[in-house]
Amino acid sequence: MKKVLMIFFAIILTTPALIHAESFGPEYDKIVTFFQGQTEPEALDAIWESKIVFKVAVMDDGKSRDHYANYVCGILYNEGFRGQGVEVKIIDIEKLAYKNKWVTVGKAACE
């Protein structure tokens, strides 16, 4: 089901930010691949906005996703991003897809 949703959203998500996503290097790409893959079912897409802002798209369930953002920080810590001041933003993928708005439903400042 996740793959079907990802394909569907990939077709309609033609926002400039996703089309021109910049690679900041293999360590950054590895994180994106992890959150786009089957290993992390809650995440539907992911992108580095900059070297210190990481966005993960999820289906909004109406609850704060700050706890999930903190979980993402934990993954970043384990992958060598500790102490880099990364900000994680959890984005509502439906708002992005249908209204082209980056609505944050959770966030965390990784230490």
Secondary structure as UniProt FT lines:
FT   HELIX           2..12
FT   HELIX           16..19
FT   HELIX           26..36
FT   TURN            38..39
FT   TURN            41..42
FT   STRAND          45..50
FT   TURN            51..52
FT   STRAND          53..58
FT   HELIX           66..76
FT   HELIX           77..81
FT   TURN            82..83
FT   STRAND          87..92
FT   HELIX           93..99
FT   STRAND          104..109
//
